[in-house]
Amino acid sequence: MGNLTEKQKGEVYIFFTNVLWAFFPVFVVLSYVAMPAFSSLAWSTLFAAIFFACLVVYKNRWYEFADPLLWKYTLLGTFFIGILYYGFYYAGLEYTTPGNVAIIALFEVFTTFLFFNVLRGEHISAPHKIGATLMILGALIVLAPNFAGLNVGDILILVATFCTPAGNLFQQKARRIASSETVLFLRSGVCAIFFFPLAYAFGEQVSFADIKVAMPFLLINGFLLFGLSKILFLEAIHRIPVTKAIALGSAAPALTLLVAWVFLEQVPNVWQLTSLVPLIAGVLLLTDQLKLPGSRSTIPA
């Protein structure tokens, strides 16, 4: 990616994050066949911590842990995202469907915009605002026909969307101090230490046989979804505004449908095909490939 600008690199990282993240709700639910929510989350974060520890050792990043600001920002980011967001997310998926989760999780675009643009005054241009709106519209066209009504799981997912903006701000600050693998090793390690006792406190009993059955999904969640995709996301928000990164992430539900078509032979319906129009237009506006008459992007690269 030597010829790409930093902004374009961030957009590429978000694209690959979306590709990986399209699998996330499905693999979380599949892991529930063998173990309950917090046990699944604890084991997934443990495998993620092992993944990042290997990277830290390989790249010899140990010196980065000496900065106290790194610990401050990473622990704050861990609290809001690693503990609150994923805690509510995993708990919610026990009571609702991945389809409902995909719809409600789109509210994160709004909470991110409110936090960064309204409360913190981070500027976003009019074309980017329109692009973000089109991304939400496209995802809703895909998912709204299958929405089954609000329940306790949906409410938990909704609460989770309020936790990510502050967490992403602190992660962004931590990334300016240290590498992604160092930040995410700390986050994953703290989360694993937190969720194993929490699972025990909730009376979740997991046998070796249960772990063996769930192992493929736990490894995928730990190494790819909590591992590689989180490195890509952190590198993305190091280069582009968080609001823009989250809006581009609205394409993930459409990618989930594509995965289902390829692997499960579920042919897209008219709603899903219609959604491609606003989704593609939104991506083009957010990545400055499409400009409105008389407008220009004002988001710094």
N, C-alpha and C positions, 0 to 999 in steps of 0.2 A: 504493500500500500504506500510505496514511496512517493508516488505522484499525487496522492490525495492530500487535501488540506486537513487540518485538525478537525474541523466541523464535519467534513465528509467521512473521516474515520469514525467519529462518534455515531454518525448515522448508520454506517456499516455494522458497527458493534451492536446497535439496537436491532438491526435486521436479524442478525444471528441469535441475539437474545430472544427475539420473538419466535424464531424457528424452534429453539429448544423449549421455551416456556409454553408453547402450544400443547406439549405433552403433560404439563405439570398436574392439572386437576385429575386427569385420568390415572396417572401413576400413583397419586396420593390415595385415591379411592381404591385402586387395586391392592395397595398395601394394607388397607383396612380388612381385607379378607382374612388376614392372619393375625393382625394386632390392632389395638385401639389407637386413637388419634395421637395422644401425647407420647406414647411409646414409639410410634412411627416417626414422629417429629424428632424425638431424642436420638434415635438410631441414625436417621438421615443426617442430622447436624453433626453427629460424631464422625460419620464417614466423610462429610464435607471438611471437618477439621483435619482429618488424616490427609485428605487430598491437598489442602493448603499447607499443612506442615511439610509435606514432601517438597512442595514448590519453594517454601522458605528455606529449607535445607539446601536444595539444589542451587538456588540463586544466592545463598549465603546472605540473607536479609536480616540476620539477627540483630545487627547494630541499630536497626530502625526502632526496636522496642525501647530504646533508651529515652526517647522523646516523651515527656509527660503529657504534652498536648495530644499526641496520638492516642494515648490511653483515654484521655478525657472525651475526645470526639468519637472514638470507636465505641466506648461503653455507652455513650448517649445514643448513638445510632443503633447499637445492639438492643437497647431497651425498647426503642420505638418500633424497630422492624423485626429484629431477630426474636424478641420475646412477645411483644404485644401483637404485632401484625400477624406473624405466623401462628401464634397461639390462638388468636381469634379465627384465623383462616382454617387451620386444621380442625378446630372444634366445630366450626360452621359446616364443614364438609361432611360431618357425621349426621347432619340433620337436613341437608338440602342436596341438590343435584349439581354436577359440574356446569350444566347449562345455566342454572340460576346464578351460580357463582360468577360465571363469565360476564353476565349482564351487570350484576351489582358491583363487581370489581371495577367496572368502567367509571364508577363514581369517583375513583381515585384521580381521574383527569380533572374533575371539578375541585376536589380538595387540594390538589397540587397547585392548580391555578389560583385558588383562593389564598393559599399560604404564600406562594412565591411572588405572585403578581399584585395581589391586593394588600396583604399584610406586610410583605417585605419590599414591595415596590420594584420588583424585577420586571423590566420591560419586555413585552412581546408584541410584535407587529400585528397589524390588522390581518394580513394574509395568513399568518400563523394561527391567530385566533380562529379564523374561518376554517383553516385546515384541521385544527383540533376538534371543532364542532362537527365537521364532516366525518372524522374518524369515529366519533361517538355515534353519530347517526347511522353509519354503515354497520357498526357492530350491533346496534339495536335492531336494525332491519333483519339481521341474521337471527338474532336470539329471541326477540320479543314474542314471536308466535309460539315459542315453546316455554314461555315463562309460566310457572305453575302457581304463582301466588306467594305472598310473603309468609315466612315462618321464622322460628327462632334461629335456624341456621342462616337464613338470609340476613337477619338483623346482626348477627355476629360478623358476617362478611362486611356489612355496611360500616360497622364500628371499626373494623380493621382498616378501611380506606382512610380514616382520619389519622391513623398512626404513621403512615409512610412519609408524608411531606417533611416533617421535622427530622425523621430518621435519615432521609435522603440528603437533607442539608448537612447533617453532621458527618455522613459518609463522604460527602463531597469535600468537606473540610479536612477529614482524615486522609483522603487520597492525595491532597496537596502536600501532606507531610511524609507519607510513606507509600509503598507499593500496594497494589490491590490485594496481592496474596497475603501480605502482612496484616492488612486491615481485616480481611475476611477470615484469616486464621484466628485472630482474636475474637471476632464475632461468633464464629462457629463453635470455638472452644467454650466460650461463656454460655452460649445457648445449650450446648450439650450438658454442661454442668447444671444448668437450671432445669431442663426438661426431664432428665432422668428422675430426680427426686419428686418433681411434680407428678409424673406418671405414677410413681409409687404412692404418693399421697392420695391420688384419685382411685387407688385400688386396682390399677391395671396390672394384671398378671400375664407375663409373656414367657412362654417356654422356649427351649432351644429349638424345638420343632417348629414353633411359630416363626421364629427368626429365620430359620432355614427356608420356609415357604415364602416369606416376604423378602428374602435377601436380594433377588434380582431388582425389585422395585426400589428397595432401600439404597442399593448401590447406584442405580440410575439417578435417584433423587439426590444422593449425596455428592457423587462425582460430577454429574453433568448439570443437573438443575440447580442445586445449591452450590455447586462448584464452578464449572466453566461458565455457565450463563451469568453468574453473579460477578465474575471477573469482567466479562464483556459489558455488563450494565455499569459497573463502577468506572470502567475506562470510558464508557460513553458519556456519563454525566460529568466526567473530568474535562470533557471537550465541548459539550453542548449543554444548554440550559435544562434543568430537571423537568420543567414544564413540557418542553418539546419532546424529551425522551419518553415521558409517560404517555403523551398523546400518540406518538408513533407506536407505542406498545399496544394501542387499541386494535392493531391489526392481528394480534395473536388469536382472537376467536375465529377469524376467517382462516388462519393457518391450521387451526384445529380441525375445521371442516375439511380442509384439503387432506390432512393426515387420515381422517376417517374415510374419505373417498378412496385413497390409495390402498390403505391397509384393511379396511372393513367393507369396501365396495358399497359405501353409502353415497349414492349419486346426489349431488347438490340439487336443491329445489329452486323454485323461482325466486323465493325470498333471498336465498343465499347468493344467487347470481346477481340479483338487483343490488345487493349490498356492495358489490365490487365497484360500482360507479362512484359513490361518495368516498369509499375507502381509498381507491386509487387517486382520486382528486385530492383528498386530504393529505396523503403521503407526498404528492407532487408539490403542494403548497408548503408543507412543513419542511421539505428539503430544498426549497427554492428552485425547483425545476419548472414550476408554473408560477407566473407572477400575474397579479391583478393589474388592470390598466391604471397607470399613474402611480403605482406603488413600488416599493422596494423593501427588501429585508433589512431590518434594523437590529437583528440578533447578532451579537458578535460571534465570530468563528471560534 
